[in-house]
Amino acid sequence: MIDTNNRIRNFHIRKAVDYIENNYSEPLSLDDMAKYLNLNKSYLSHLFKKETAKTYSQIVNEIRIEKSKDLIINTNLSILEVALSVGYNNQNYFNMVFKKITGITPLNYRNQFAYKK
């Protein structure tokens, strides 16, 4: 899991990350998060970069991919069903983001880790 919560001191960013972790399967636009936190979108974007050294979308993607790893290993859901379950509506995009973050495709991840229990 990403370790941002232990390092995040800013109240708004901590609240945003908590919200993302609890609502990762929902649409999570920067606009909506800014409204939820009652902050300017540009300011929120700046805070994310300052506090986490990552963009808002990078944090959302990392959280979603972490959640998807558990589903890939511990369920018989198809990769498409996993993608949809964690908030992606496009399997190709999910595959691309998963590989960028983990270094392997979701199917290879399943093959590599699912049977090591």
C-alpha positions as CSV (number, residue, x, y, z in Angstrom):
1,M,0.0,0.0,0.0
2,I,1.2,3.5,-0.5
3,D,2.7,5.0,2.6
4,T,1.4,8.5,2.1
5,N,-0.8,8.6,5.2
6,N,2.2,8.3,7.6
7,R,3.9,11.3,5.9
8,I,1.0,13.5,5.2
9,R,0.7,16.4,7.6
10,N,-1.7,18.5,5.7
11,F,-5.3,18.0,7.0
12,H,-6.9,18.4,3.5
13,I,-4.6,16.0,1.8
14,R,-5.0,13.4,4.6
15,K,-8.8,13.8,4.3
16,A,-8.6,13.4,0.5
17,V,-6.5,10.3,0.7
18,D,-8.8,8.8,3.3
19,Y,-11.8,9.6,1.0
20,I,-10.1,8.0,-2.0
21,E,-9.2,4.8,0.0
22,N,-12.9,4.5,1.0
23,N,-14.4,5.4,-2.3
24,Y,-11.9,4.1,-4.9
25,S,-14.6,2.4,-7.0
26,E,-16.4,5.7,-7.6
27,P,-15.5,8.5,-10.0
28,L,-12.9,10.6,-8.3
29,S,-12.2,13.7,-10.3
30,L,-10.0,16.5,-9.0
31,D,-13.0,18.9,-9.4
32,D,-15.2,16.8,-7.2
33,M,-12.5,16.4,-4.6
34,A,-11.9,20.1,-4.5
35,K,-15.7,20.7,-4.0
36,Y,-15.7,18.0,-1.3
37,L,-12.9,19.7,0.5
38,N,-14.2,23.2,-0.3
39,L,-10.8,24.2,-1.9
40,N,-9.8,25.7,-5.2
41,K,-8.9,23.0,-7.7
42,S,-5.5,24.5,-8.5
43,Y,-4.6,24.9,-4.9
44,L,-5.6,21.3,-4.1
45,S,-3.5,20.1,-7.0
46,H,-0.5,22.1,-5.7
47,L,-1.1,20.7,-2.2
48,F,-1.0,17.1,-3.5
49,K,2.3,17.7,-5.3
50,K,3.8,19.4,-2.2
51,E,2.7,16.9,0.3
52,T,3.1,13.6,-1.6
53,A,5.4,14.5,-4.5
54,K,2.7,13.0,-6.7
55,T,-0.2,14.3,-8.6
56,Y,-3.8,13.7,-7.5
57,S,-4.4,11.2,-10.3
58,Q,-1.2,9.3,-9.4
59,I,-2.5,8.9,-5.9
60,V,-5.9,7.7,-7.1
61,N,-4.3,5.3,-9.5
62,E,-1.9,3.9,-6.9
63,I,-4.7,3.3,-4.4
64,R,-6.9,1.6,-7.1
65,I,-4.1,-0.6,-8.2
66,E,-3.4,-1.7,-4.6
67,K,-7.0,-2.6,-4.2
68,S,-7.0,-4.4,-7.5
69,K,-4.1,-6.6,-6.4
70,D,-6.1,-8.2,-3.7
71,L,-9.0,-8.9,-6.1
72,I,-6.7,-10.3,-8.7
73,I,-5.1,-12.8,-6.3
74,N,-8.1,-13.7,-4.1
75,T,-11.0,-13.8,-6.4
76,N,-12.0,-15.5,-9.7
77,L,-13.1,-12.1,-11.2
78,S,-12.0,-11.5,-14.7
79,I,-9.5,-8.7,-15.2
80,L,-12.3,-6.6,-16.7
81,E,-14.4,-7.2,-13.6
82,V,-11.5,-6.3,-11.4
83,A,-11.0,-3.1,-13.4
84,L,-14.6,-2.2,-13.1
85,S,-14.6,-3.0,-9.3
86,V,-11.8,-0.6,-8.6
87,G,-13.2,2.4,-10.6
88,Y,-11.8,1.9,-14.1
89,N,-14.3,1.8,-17.0
90,N,-11.7,0.8,-19.6
91,Q,-9.7,-2.5,-19.2
92,N,-7.0,-1.3,-21.6
93,Y,-6.4,1.8,-19.5
94,F,-6.4,-0.4,-16.3
95,N,-3.9,-2.8,-17.8
96,M,-1.6,0.1,-18.8
97,V,-1.8,1.8,-15.3
98,F,-1.3,-1.5,-13.6
99,K,1.8,-2.3,-15.6
100,K,3.2,1.2,-15.1
101,I,2.8,0.9,-11.3
102,T,3.7,-2.8,-10.8
103,G,5.9,-3.6,-13.8
104,I,3.8,-6.5,-14.9
105,T,0.3,-6.9,-16.4
106,P,-2.7,-7.9,-14.2
107,L,-2.8,-11.3,-15.8
108,N,0.9,-11.9,-15.2
109,Y,0.4,-10.7,-11.6
110,R,-2.4,-13.2,-11.1
111,N,-0.2,-16.0,-12.6
112,Q,2.8,-15.0,-10.5
113,F,1.1,-14.6,-7.1
114,A,-2.3,-16.4,-7.1
115,Y,-0.9,-19.9,-6.7
116,K,1.8,-19.1,-4.1
117,K,-0.6,-19.5,-1.1
